[in-house]
Amino acid sequence: MSNRLTWDEYAIKWARLHGGFDPRMATTSVRRWLRMSYVLGCALARLHVPPTAVTVVGVLLCVGVPVAIVQAPPGPLGPLLAAALVVLAAVADSIDGAVAVVTGRTTRLGYVYDSLADRVGEVCWLVALWLVGAPGVLVVAAGALSWLHEYTRARSVSAGMKEIGTVTVGERPSRVSIVVVGLLVAALAQLIMPELAAGTMTVATAIWVLLGFFGMVQLLSVVRRSLDKTDSPGRPGPARQPAGAAGAAEGRAPVGAEPGGRGPSGKELVRREPTEVELTVREPPGTEPPHPGR
């Protein structure tokens, strides 16, 4: 494509969609991952592949994760295939956004579809962990914390928080890493002692839960500070009435008003200084008015 975005142009557009986080300023591993997504996104854009199609492929790869555990013969093959599918699904999840940015097809509806695909994919991963041997209680807790994490962020943004707020330890990349490493270790455990696979999945799921819990604490702390700044420090007091409003409420015309109920003729009301005659009447004979400088 002759109008292909450069890496710098892509990074600027990507940052606008991700709370201002510049991918060029990220850590080396994150920057390489996003650069890879950019290159593959440009390649798919040349082939006129829509971002929605990449999202659908990513969901299908996630569905294949528990299927690989069930259909594979006993041994390390199932966890190995499942780990590979999780990696491919994570790549697809990153590429669909890159294709949308490169082709200029970023839409709010696409953002909703992408978020929904992420949640469905994580359910499939958790089912795979349960099939390998993770306790159901931990699996449910991990899923609930992940959904609560994303729901809290979405509601906070709609309430006034700026974009993502903060990057916590319980973000989606952390979950991907936990699942992939857990499945690979489980495959290795199958070679040594099959009974160790269930314990490996239990540890991996427990780590997911712990990171999800601490991630929620981090997020809630940032949300509280962010939304406290947008709220007013106190309730606003009653509005001050303009000059002459109190008199008008009592049936009196404001000072300087013209006959017939009209207000001042185009001039601001000023305090009228007393005349000499009025001062003479007010002050006792032989008394001077106080000097303004005293």
Beta strands, then each sheet from edge to edge (+ up, - down):
end
